[in-house]
Structure formats: C-alpha cells, structure tokens
Amino acid sequence: MLAGLPRPTSEALVHQLFVGSSALLADRGDPSQLRAMVTSPGGTTAAGLRVLEEHGVRSAFLEAVMAATARSTALANDMKKST
C-alpha cells in the first residue's frame, strides 16, 4: 500500500506470492535454488533482497527462531515439572 496499491490488491498479491512460492518449494524443494531462479542481476528481487540484507533481516529471523526455540524448551520443561 505504501507503494500506491489499494489494500485488496496488496493482500491479493501477497497471498499469491505465498501460494506460488509454496507450490514451487513443494515441487522443487530447494529454496536457495528457487531464489536464484527468480533473482535477475539488477532486477526488482535483487533490489529488495539487497535492502533486506542491509537491514539485517536474515539475522533477525535467525534470532527470532532461536528465541522461539528457547521459549518452547522452557515451556516444555515447566510442563514436565508440573506433572
């Protein structure tokens, strides 16, 4: 929407992005290869990925997964103690 698209169009595009990506991943199975397939040098995907890397998104996702894992472990341990 920030780029000027109406909310319904933005939501439909994001939905189809995930549907298509999921189908390709299920069919081909290699996320890094899929990313390479859709990333043309100097293209729109490359530009977006460059900004994500500049802002440390990969690191943020890794930290989020590790935080969720640690919390899951703590919750499991708490459940074991209470039974």
C-alpha positions as a printed Julia matrix, in Angstrom:
83×3 Matrix{Float64}:
  0.0     0.0     0.0
  2.91    2.3     0.68
  3.84    1.88   -3.0
  0.39    3.09   -4.04
 -1.62   -0.12   -4.37
 -5.04   -0.45   -2.78
 -5.26   -2.79    0.24
 -7.26   -5.51   -1.61
 -4.7    -5.59   -4.42
 -1.79   -5.67   -1.97
 -3.37   -8.51    0.01
 -4.11  -10.5    -3.15
 -0.54  -10.09   -4.38
  0.95  -11.21   -1.07
 -1.44  -14.16   -0.93
 -0.48  -15.27   -4.43
  3.21  -14.77   -3.62
  2.94  -17.27   -0.78
  0.75  -19.69   -2.75
  3.14  -19.67   -5.69
  6.26  -19.86   -3.55
  4.84  -22.75   -1.54
  3.92  -24.65   -4.7
  7.38  -24.14   -6.19
  9.06  -25.16   -2.95
  6.92  -28.3    -2.7
  7.68  -29.15   -6.32
 11.38  -28.32   -6.46
 12.46  -28.46   -2.81
 15.49  -26.16   -2.78
 14.71  -22.65   -1.51
 18.11  -21.21   -2.4
 17.8   -22.52   -5.96
 14.3   -21.04   -6.24
 15.57  -17.68   -5.03
 18.34  -17.8    -7.61
 15.79  -18.64  -10.34
 13.75  -15.5    -9.68
 16.61  -13.09   -8.94
 17.82  -11.38  -12.09
 21.0    -9.35  -11.67
 19.95   -5.74  -11.23
 16.26   -6.72  -11.08
 13.5    -5.96   -8.62
 14.02   -9.06   -6.47
 17.75   -8.34   -6.23
 16.99   -4.76   -5.17
 14.59   -5.94   -2.47
 16.98   -8.61   -1.2
 19.8    -6.07   -1.02
 17.71   -3.83    1.26
 16.7    -6.78    3.45
 20.36   -7.72    3.88
 21.32   -4.11    4.65
 18.75   -4.1     7.45
 19.86   -7.43    8.89
 16.61   -9.29    8.2
 18.36  -12.67    7.94
 19.91  -12.14   11.36
 16.57  -11.02   12.8
 14.85  -14.17   11.52
 17.59  -16.38   12.95
 17.34  -14.64   16.33
 13.54  -14.96   16.27
 13.74  -18.69   15.6
 16.27  -19.16   18.39
 14.15  -17.12   20.84
 11.05  -19.16   19.98
 13.04  -22.38   20.36
 14.34  -21.33   23.76
 10.84  -20.37   24.9
  9.41  -23.66   23.64
 12.06  -25.57   25.58
 11.33  -23.56   28.74
  7.59  -24.18   28.41
  8.16  -27.91   27.88
 10.38  -28.04   30.97
  7.74  -26.18   33.01
  5.1   -28.68   31.89
  7.31  -31.61   32.88
  7.84  -30.11   36.35
  4.1   -29.64   36.9
  3.14  -33.22   36.03
